[in-house]
Structure formats: C-alpha cells, structure tokens
Amino acid sequence: DLSGSITAPDVKLNLGGEFIKESTATTFLRQRGYGWLLEVEDDDPEDNKPLLEELDIDLKDIYYKIRCVLMPMPSLGFNRQVVRDNPDFWGPLAIVLFFSMISLYGQFKVVSWIITIWIFGSLTIFLLARVLGGEVAYGQVLGVIGYSLLPLIVIAPVLLVVGSFEVVSTLIKLFGVFWAAYSAASLLVGEEFKTKKPLLIYPIFLLYIYFLSLYTGV
C-alpha cells in the first residue's frame, strides 16, 4: 500500500527585495496558467483628475475675464483680447444663468428665454460680423456676449434701491447698457471693419437693451 501526504510547494515572490509567500490557491492558479487573473492594473492618472479639470473649467481664467469685462479701459493694463481669443463655455453660461435667476420674478420661463436670446442673439451678431468681413468664430461671439452681461448684473441691485426715482433709474439703465455694449463691441469690433463699425455696434447695443428689458419687465 502507498501512503503519504503531499504538501503545497513553498513558493515565494521577490517584490522589490522583499519575499512574500504565496497562498496555495495563488500557486495553483499560476501553475495552471491562470496567473493573469491575479494581476492588478495600476491606476491611470488620467482617471483621477479633479472634477473641474475634467469639465475643462478654469476658475482663474474665468475670474480674469470677468475683470476684463467689468473694467474695459485699456489704461488698466488688462489683456482684454483673451476674452475673445480664448473663449470658454462655462463662464458665459454661469453669467447668463445668474442674470436669468435675478430676472425671474417668479417666472421660471424667463430662464429659458434669456438663454435662447443669448444663443440666437450671438448667432445674429456672428453672422453680421462675418458678412461685414470680420474674422470671428461663433464660440468667440457667444463668450463675449455672455461675459458682457456682467454690467447689467452689477446695476441690478442699484435699480432695486433707486427704482422709485425714475430719472435716476433711467440714467443707471442707460449706463449699464452702454457699459455692456462697449465691453462687447470693443472686443468684437476689430480694425477690419473700419467704416462699418456702427453696423455691428448698433445691433449689439439693441441686444443688451433687450436683455435689460427682460430684467426690468419693460
């Protein structure tokens, strides 16, 4: 009669100078050619990006563009062309949504209407600029028009305070519209337009008057 016992082989792995004893199941799988089941993939750094980076949101860039729009004077030293030459989507969208929220007055349909005016109003300005010979992309126009709503947001709390004084309120509204239109026009209207500048500045001005009317209810 044959009798005895079979013991598991004592297999050790050398990992970085340290020996780690494998279990019987691990050794069995490796001997049968199924060692690939035990392999662990290294984490891909691309899968561990922060959410803002995944969505391509640069808060510093958005903050800089906001300052460029709110302070459009060339003497302040801002590189304002970055608003046009490096367009983004999330910054203008956030500003348009914020303007929509302060324009609600209990009517949620205003939000979708303002976004629609932003998209199609920018498309109209883009088509007109192209017809006049301007070298501008639709994404650039969309970003500039969106960011340039900031002056209207700034004057909104002032209008709440002086709303009972019609003359002062009208002057503030005109100031806000001129401020927004100047910020947008100074970025979109280039030297290539020459004598045709009023043909583009005028519809930009009308667009911001319409935005203001959505807020004030005029």
NUDOKE-30515 format. One record per residue (C-alpha): residue number from 1; residue in one letter; chain; x, y, z. Coordinates in Angstrom, 2 decimals. Each point is the difference from the previous one (the first is absolute). Layout:
BEGIN
PT_NUM_A_A_X_Y_Z;
...
This chain:
BEGIN
PT_1_D_A_0.00_0.00_0.00;
PT_2_L_A_1.09_3.50_-0.80;
PT_3_S_A_-0.55_2.64_2.62;
PT_4_G_A_1.24_3.50_0.66;
PT_5_S_A_-0.90_3.64_-0.38;
PT_6_I_A_0.62_2.70_-2.55;
PT_7_T_A_0.91_3.41_1.33;
PT_8_A_A_-0.41_3.24_-1.93;
PT_9_P_A_3.23_1.29_-1.50;
PT_10_D_A_1.52_2.86_1.86;
PT_11_V_A_0.05_2.66_-2.74;
PT_12_K_A_1.14_3.50_0.75;
PT_13_L_A_-0.07_3.13_-2.12;
PT_14_N_A_2.77_2.52_0.00;
PT_15_L_A_-1.67_3.44_-0.13;
PT_16_G_A_2.44_2.83_0.42;
PT_17_G_A_2.38_-2.00_2.14;
PT_18_E_A_-2.75_-1.35_2.32;
PT_19_F_A_-1.15_-3.62_-0.14;
PT_20_I_A_-3.74_-0.57_0.23;
PT_21_K_A_-1.30_-3.55_0.45;
PT_22_E_A_-2.80_-0.91_-2.40;
PT_23_S_A_-3.11_-1.86_1.09;
PT_24_T_A_-0.86_-3.44_-1.30;
PT_25_A_A_-2.81_1.35_-2.18;
PT_26_T_A_2.30_2.59_-1.54;
PT_27_T_A_2.64_-2.60_-0.76;
PT_28_F_A_-2.63_-2.32_-1.50;
PT_29_L_A_-1.25_2.70_-2.36;
PT_30_R_A_3.51_0.93_-1.10;
PT_31_Q_A_0.92_-3.63_-0.70;
PT_32_R_A_-3.11_-0.44_-2.15;
PT_33_G_A_0.72_3.11_-2.04;
PT_34_Y_A_-2.67_2.21_1.59;
PT_35_G_A_2.37_2.43_1.66;
PT_36_W_A_-1.46_2.81_-2.07;
PT_37_L_A_-3.07_-0.15_2.24;
PT_38_L_A_2.13_1.25_2.87;
PT_39_E_A_1.45_2.98_-1.82;
PT_40_V_A_-1.00_3.43_1.28;
PT_41_E_A_0.00_2.96_-2.36;
PT_42_D_A_1.74_3.14_1.11;
PT_43_D_A_-2.21_3.05_0.44;
PT_44_D_A_0.03_2.24_-3.05;
PT_45_P_A_0.80_3.59_1.00;
PT_46_E_A_-2.42_1.16_-2.71;
PT_47_D_A_-2.88_-1.60_1.95;
PT_48_N_A_0.80_1.93_3.20;
PT_49_K_A_-0.32_3.54_-1.33;
PT_50_P_A_-1.96_2.54_2.07;
PT_51_L_A_-3.57_0.63_-1.11;
PT_52_L_A_0.71_3.58_-1.10;
PT_53_E_A_2.88_-1.22_-2.17;
PT_54_E_A_-2.19_-2.74_-1.49;
PT_55_L_A_-2.60_2.62_-0.95;
PT_56_D_A_2.69_2.37_-1.31;
PT_57_I_A_-0.92_2.71_2.50;
PT_58_D_A_2.78_2.46_0.85;
PT_59_L_A_-1.23_2.24_2.82;
PT_60_K_A_3.03_2.31_-0.18;
PT_61_D_A_-0.54_0.51_-3.72;
PT_62_I_A_-3.71_0.74_0.53;
PT_63_Y_A_0.82_2.48_2.79;
PT_64_Y_A_2.53_1.79_-2.20;
PT_65_K_A_-2.51_0.26_-2.85;
PT_66_I_A_-2.62_1.40_2.38;
PT_67_R_A_2.42_2.74_1.02;
PT_68_C_A_0.76_0.74_-3.66;
PT_69_V_A_-3.69_0.51_-0.73;
PT_70_L_A_-0.81_2.04_3.10;
PT_71_M_A_3.04_2.25_-0.51;
PT_72_P_A_0.22_0.50_-3.77;
PT_73_M_A_2.33_3.01_0.10;
PT_74_P_A_3.28_-0.76_-1.82;
PT_75_S_A_1.93_2.12_2.52;
PT_76_L_A_-0.55_-2.64_2.70;
PT_77_G_A_2.39_-2.37_-1.75;
PT_78_F_A_-2.23_-3.04_-0.40;
PT_79_N_A_0.50_-2.24_-3.01;
PT_80_R_A_-3.65_0.27_-0.99;
PT_81_Q_A_0.44_-1.90_-3.27;
PT_82_V_A_0.21_-3.23_2.00;
PT_83_V_A_-3.80_0.17_0.36;
PT_84_R_A_-0.32_-0.24_-3.77;
PT_85_D_A_3.07_-2.02_-0.97;
PT_86_N_A_-0.36_-2.65_2.72;
PT_87_P_A_-3.76_-0.60_0.24;
PT_88_D_A_-1.51_-2.36_2.54;
PT_89_F_A_-3.54_-1.24_0.53;
PT_90_W_A_-0.50_-0.41_3.75;
PT_91_G_A_0.79_3.59_1.00;
PT_92_P_A_-2.50_1.68_-2.34;
PT_93_L_A_-2.59_-2.68_0.76;
PT_94_A_A_0.33_0.62_3.75;
PT_95_I_A_-0.39_3.76_-0.51;
PT_96_V_A_-3.03_-0.41_-2.27;
PT_97_L_A_-1.60_-2.38_2.51;
PT_98_F_A_0.69_2.43_2.84;
PT_99_F_A_-1.54_2.84_-1.99;
PT_100_S_A_-2.98_-2.26_-0.67;
PT_101_M_A_-0.39_-0.76_3.70;
PT_102_I_A_-0.11_3.67_1.03;
PT_103_S_A_-2.50_0.63_-2.82;
PT_104_L_A_-2.44_-2.68_1.13;
PT_105_Y_A_-2.61_1.88_2.04;
PT_106_G_A_-1.68_-3.37_0.46;
PT_107_Q_A_-0.07_-0.77_-3.73;
PT_108_F_A_2.31_-2.94_-0.70;
PT_109_K_A_-0.67_0.23_-3.73;
PT_110_V_A_2.22_3.09_-0.06;
PT_111_V_A_3.07_-2.22_0.51;
PT_112_S_A_-0.48_-1.98_-3.20;
PT_113_W_A_-0.95_3.17_-1.88;
PT_114_I_A_3.18_1.85_1.04;
PT_115_I_A_2.16_-2.98_-0.94;
PT_116_T_A_-1.77_-0.16_-3.38;
PT_117_I_A_0.61_3.72_-0.59;
PT_118_W_A_3.65_-0.46_0.98;
PT_119_I_A_0.52_-2.86_-2.47;
PT_120_F_A_-1.93_1.41_-2.95;
PT_121_G_A_0.93_3.63_0.67;
PT_122_S_A_3.67_-1.02_-0.05;
PT_123_L_A_-0.66_-1.91_-3.21;
PT_124_T_A_-1.48_3.14_-1.59;
PT_125_I_A_3.02_2.09_1.04;
PT_126_F_A_2.32_-2.73_-1.30;
PT_127_L_A_-1.69_-0.17_-3.40;
PT_128_L_A_-0.02_3.78_-0.31;
PT_129_A_A_3.69_0.19_0.94;
PT_130_R_A_0.88_-2.62_-2.61;
PT_131_V_A_-2.00_1.82_-2.66;
PT_132_L_A_1.87_3.20_0.83;
PT_133_G_A_3.32_-1.79_-0.40;
PT_134_G_A_0.89_-0.68_3.64;
PT_135_E_A_2.21_-2.96_0.88;
PT_136_V_A_-1.87_-1.31_3.01;
PT_137_A_A_-1.37_-3.40_1.04;
PT_138_Y_A_-3.45_-0.69_1.43;
PT_139_G_A_1.53_-1.29_3.25;
PT_140_Q_A_1.85_3.27_0.42;
PT_141_V_A_-3.17_2.06_-0.50;
PT_142_L_A_-1.92_-2.27_2.39;
PT_143_G_A_2.64_0.47_2.70;
PT_144_V_A_0.33_3.77_-0.42;
PT_145_I_A_-3.78_0.63_0.00;
PT_146_G_A_-0.41_-2.24_3.07;
PT_147_Y_A_2.80_1.58_2.01;
PT_148_S_A_-1.16_3.51_-0.92;
PT_149_L_A_-3.27_-0.55_1.86;
PT_150_L_A_1.95_0.67_3.19;
PT_151_P_A_-0.64_3.79_-0.01;
PT_152_L_A_-3.74_-0.66_-0.05;
PT_153_I_A_0.42_-2.30_3.00;
PT_154_V_A_2.00_2.70_1.81;
PT_155_I_A_-2.69_2.67_-0.44;
PT_156_A_A_-2.83_-2.38_1.02;
PT_157_P_A_0.32_0.59_3.79;
PT_158_V_A_0.37_3.76_-0.61;
PT_159_L_A_-3.29_0.03_-1.91;
PT_160_L_A_-1.71_-1.63_2.98;
PT_161_V_A_1.10_2.91_2.20;
PT_162_V_A_-0.75_2.90_-2.38;
PT_163_G_A_-2.95_-1.59_-1.79;
PT_164_S_A_-2.41_2.63_1.31;
PT_165_F_A_2.04_2.82_-1.57;
PT_166_E_A_-0.78_-0.23_-3.68;
PT_167_V_A_2.65_2.41_-1.27;
PT_168_V_A_2.82_-1.59_2.01;
PT_169_S_A_-1.22_-3.47_-0.88;
PT_170_T_A_-0.05_0.83_-3.72;
PT_171_L_A_3.52_1.43_0.14;
PT_172_I_A_1.30_-3.11_1.76;
PT_173_K_A_-1.68_-2.24_-2.57;
PT_174_L_A_1.58_1.96_-2.85;
PT_175_F_A_3.36_-0.13_1.74;
PT_176_G_A_-0.27_-3.78_0.42;
PT_177_V_A_-0.98_-0.56_-3.63;
PT_178_F_A_2.80_2.25_-1.30;
PT_179_W_A_2.46_-1.73_2.32;
PT_180_A_A_-1.02_-3.48_-1.21;
PT_181_A_A_-0.13_1.02_-3.68;
PT_182_Y_A_3.38_1.73_0.18;
PT_183_S_A_1.62_-3.06_1.64;
PT_184_A_A_-1.38_-2.30_-2.69;
PT_185_A_A_0.55_2.31_-2.96;
PT_186_S_A_3.59_0.85_0.96;
PT_187_L_A_0.79_-3.74_-0.10;
PT_188_L_A_-1.97_-0.96_-3.10;
PT_189_V_A_0.41_3.05_-2.23;
PT_190_G_A_3.51_-0.19_-1.44;
PT_191_E_A_1.93_2.21_-2.37;
PT_192_E_A_-1.14_-2.10_-2.93;
PT_193_F_A_-3.43_1.66_0.20;
PT_194_K_A_1.36_3.53_-0.43;
PT_195_T_A_-2.94_2.22_-1.04;
PT_196_K_A_-2.50_-2.83_0.52;
PT_197_K_A_0.34_-0.02_3.79;
PT_198_P_A_-3.40_1.66_0.70;
PT_199_L_A_-1.71_-2.80_-1.93;
PT_200_L_A_1.17_-2.48_2.66;
PT_201_I_A_0.02_2.24_3.07;
PT_202_Y_A_-3.67_0.95_-0.46;
PT_203_P_A_-1.44_-3.57_0.12;
PT_204_I_A_2.23_-0.78_3.01;
PT_205_F_A_-1.46_3.04_1.76;
PT_206_L_A_-3.55_-1.10_-0.87;
PT_207_L_A_0.71_-3.52_1.26;
PT_208_Y_A_0.96_1.27_3.45;
PT_209_I_A_-3.00_2.32_0.09;
PT_210_Y_A_-2.13_-3.10_-0.57;
PT_211_F_A_1.84_-1.87_2.76;
PT_212_L_A_-0.66_2.90_2.36;
PT_213_S_A_-3.66_0.06_-0.98;
PT_214_L_A_-0.26_-3.67_1.00;
PT_215_Y_A_1.30_0.91_3.43;
PT_216_T_A_-2.02_3.16_0.59;
PT_217_G_A_-3.16_-1.27_-1.67;
PT_218_V_A_-0.22_3.00_-2.32;
